[in-house]
Amino acid sequence: MTAVEQPATQKWVGQGLRRKEDPRMITGRGRYVDDMTLPGMLYMAVVRSPEAHAKIVSIDTAGALALQGVHAVIVGEDLELASGVPMAWVPPGVEVKTPEHWPLAKGEVKYVGQGVAVVVGDDKYAVVDAAEQVLVEYDPLPVVVDPEKALAAGSPLVHEEFGTNLTHEWSIGGGDMDAAWSEADVVVERRIVNHRTAGAPIEPRVCIADYRAGQLDLHLTSQNPHLIRLFMAGELGMSEDSIRVIAPDVGGGFGVKISHYPEEILATWASKATGRPVKWTETRSEHMSSTIHGRDQIDYVKVGAKRDGTITGLECTAIADLGAFYTLLTPFIPCFTGFVISGCYKIPNLNFVAKGVFTNKMATDATRGAGRPEATHLIEVMIEQLAHELEMDPLELRRKNFIAKEDFPAEVAIGIVYDSGDYHGSLDKLLTHVDLDAFRREQAELRERGVYRGIGFSTWMEICGLAPSRAVGPTGVGLQAGFFESSLVRVHATGSATVYSGTAPHGQGLDTSFAQIVADRLGITPDQVDVMHGDTGTGPWGLGTYGSRSLAVGGESIARSTAKVVEKAKQIAAHQLEAAPEDIELADGKFAVKGSPEKGLTLAEIAGAAYVTMDMPEGMEPGLEETTFYDPENFVFPFGAHACIVDVDAETGKIDIVRYVCVDDCGPAINPKLIDGQIHGGITHAIGQVLYERVHYDDDGQLVTGTFVDYALPSAADVPSFETDRTETPSPVNSLGVKGVGEAGTIAASPAILNSVIDALRPLGVEFLNMPLSPQHVWSQIQLAAGRDVPADPGKQGGSWDEHGSGSAGSGPTSPSEGGGL
Amino acid sequence: MATPVRVSMTVNGEQHSAEVEPRLLLVHFLRDRLGLTGTHVGCDTSNCGACTLHLDGDAVKSCTVLAVQADGSDVTTIEGIGSEGDLHPMQEAFWEHHGLQCGYCTPGMIMAGADIIAKNANPSEEEVREGLAGNLCRCTGYHNIVKAVMSAAKEGARA
């Protein structure tokens, strides 16, 4: 437990305050990058490859350059950069084949949407016209889009120089797998597909690069502006101090705005070349082809148990489709699946192997949950498959294997120590909302009438609060950065405060929750606390917002800076009140001697003294502000229990979510309204993946889902209202006791939904399914289970979607090599 | 470039007249020419509804309307539906019920929500959900947006 003093009373923390961010946003006065226009600004359009793999024979830019208003056309060979698009993972002892990744293709293109040239001009419509006049001649090369085919002998190679499409193998494990299988009475194996999805924030990526006399201002839709500045400095050979990266209001990220992308480098190059600010605004089609995708993991899973339900071991080999090039964290993402491969359970023997694969597609990288949704999905689907095999209640099986509340902190077999948890508690609370006996009666009655209703569960946990540096940094798993978070808390002379955070929120409501934390600790109101972030020109270096880290790491950093401010304030109060600092307490907004609250000083009075420099302790520095760089000792581990109830139309395969109920635990709530909002959005993201969304390339590597016409995000009409509840189990890792919640709903929900559909369809002989559960796919599986032939599933084209493992419990192949994806 | 065309329209109660390219989208006319950047672009294919505004009293997606098609029309954007000191009940409800997170879809959602309750003072949850189906949000899961629209309808009924 850390020793940061807690406020005596909590007036603001715990309240569902409405957000400080909202007034500007509901009146149309938010300021997103695309809303900005700089004097003399030019526009940039990108010429992208229509080929999945081809040699570039020639690029003819003359036609574009001849058009009025076109200032420059830039191709790959024009760029002189010290380094390319960065990837930040260097795992000790593991070789990761890492191709050069330049912002524009040089000589060869390797996926549809790869940038080949950019056009810069006066008018945003005219530069698109001009881009169409850049004539590129391609000589097509063989394409591979299926990651399992890419690993087979004789496959076309994405990068000839490596002689293989296998990027690397990384593993984590513990115990003895031979013992796991010899002690097991039952072994269940499945091939679980976690298909490729898009983060798809409603705001596309945008940047404005403004290079003037050696100084660069880069306005960017980013989740981590400080890192972008560091990378830009390296690539351009600029000094870090001469670059300012600003992420103003950012319209959602979901992970896809973590990475450093070619376009921000290209706009900067163009600004330098033309001497004008240059703006690039991504179209949605560009977003679908050229912004990172997520998931795309095929998991060969094997779980063993004794007849009484005791799990003896779990093994998973993940085939991770990484695409053609890496972005910031591409090959690292499957590690997150390994970190939580034990789930909520005591599993003595564990083994997880990730095999990365190059394919002729856009890179995958972090999207909401990043590797943990894959883990929860495979574990929680396997738990219910195993329960069926054991003829055991799936909740009873879970309870039998849960890590008990009293066993925390709990070290699992792979060596990770879970901070705190109460898995029985969240499941018990969930069942106060879901009457399971009543449900089973209703389910039986409905089946009589031909309505197929099912219930599925997910008891989930995850690892977040990215940090700690010793675990994830260069000497840990090998990310090439520290993972602390910074804060600066500045009390002004009039007693209000500005907080600078190294996080970069984009919808999370941190302006409000951070203000609540600070207000309680300083004895002021949240209205008096302004939170600044997302600007490298203000405040200290920070690591940004992702990995559900902002509150557990950034918030704790702020609590610590505030505690230091309070310490100094107490010394000033003690001096003026002629008391000892340790006798001063903050109560009802006043710093007073314990027992004499009437003579206390307000923060404004103390800050006034600190800035006017009168009546201060001898030798004390003026001013009232403090900085903290906080690097926690461990991750934090949120958890919860979710239940989904669906009706499946057996005639059409259409699925309706009837109820969705969840109990989640992210420690003590700072603002319960914001927590609920994160959970709602997270669940909906998972509903999208299970039922509607799939990034789909055909066998030629053409992107079929290139717009929102083809890539279906769930709408309000596709999801239910959610029933949410909480338990609060504090984390011992930080003084606030908090854990992350931004990704929780997404990490939790997909197996609950999938399990509910399987439960609904068991009477029809369907015992296993893979996502996405499109009506056609579900209908086909119902037909196959009944022994009827079905037309070829168009979803099978161009990817290892569901060739194996569906239809019957025994159909899962036993290893990736047997799976083959053929 | 094709010959510019003169368009005139009333935007948020003010008369505007300008020469535009015939292909100029209404959303770009508002954002780039009039500086009304509250109306956002999210998808280019009229799926996401971030660009929703009111055109002669109906909610429309302004990324799929040409500025010349709005000639002679009355346009209301998020900037015109209410102000900081005098919020529209739908704006107030979105704030109160945490109906927004990143805020990017919000102007379109508020304009769509206002249109729903203008035409149906007492909508059911299902009617609200169907009514919002043309507006996508990636943050909120719609739960609080639906709550906000239902609540604004109730407030309207009381007023």
Interface residues (C-beta under 8 A of the other chain):
Chain A: G16 R18 R19 E21 D22 P23 R24 M25 I26 T27 G28 R29 G30 R31 Y32 D34 D35 T37 K124 Y125 A126 A200 P201 I202 E203 P204 D249 V250 G251 G252 F254 T283 R284 S285 H506 G507 Q508 G509 K673 L674 D676 G677 I679 H680 G681 G682 I683 T684 H685 T707 F708 V709 L713 S715 A716 A717 D718 V719 S721 F722 G745
Chain B: M1 E21 R23 L24 H28 R31 D32 L36 T37 G38 T39 H40 V41 G42 C43 D44 T45 N47 C48 A50 T77 I78 E79 G82 S83 E84 L87 Q91 F94 W95 E96 H98 L100 Q101 C102 G103 Y104 C105 T106 P107 I110 E125 V128 R129 E130 L132 A133 G134 N135 L136 C137 R138 C139 T140 G141 Y142 H143 N144 I145 V146 K147
